């Protein structure tokens, strides 16, 4: 049986990382999430996200304690972090946790 409760708001986020393993390790160490799935960015999802040039790149899904996938990380070795607040499209990602320690 599936939960028919409607969900609202942002269900997950997608981030681009120059080194997937380093990014996963940082989130695992700091937030206690787990890697629930690894794979490659498929053509349909790449197109939906407007990331056709990242098709077939490595992807990792991170899950919260309830096992819900909350963060998709896509590897792009060409990725360069933007300086916050000086580029259109920058964002701050807030992640709520029950116990930060």
Phi, psi and omega in degrees: 000138179257155178282119182268007180294124180295141178252141182233158176086196181279124182267332177198169180233158177237130177235148176259133182228139179289336179222104186299316182295318179297316179296315179299314181300319180296314180293321179296315182291320186271328186245352178070021175282171178235155173278117182259344180198141173233153178178208178237151178289116182283162185300318182295316180291319178302316180293316179301321180276355183072030183237045182306327181288349179257009177306135180077003176285156181295141180227143172228136174257131177253138184243151176280184182298334179278359180083009180274127177296123183239341183218125176255126176250130179243129181276132172217103184298344178274352185297135177231125180298138174276152175285123184304142174071007179241004180224141175299133176095359178295158178212159171245129182255116179262128179240122180267134179229153181289327182210104185296335177278000000 
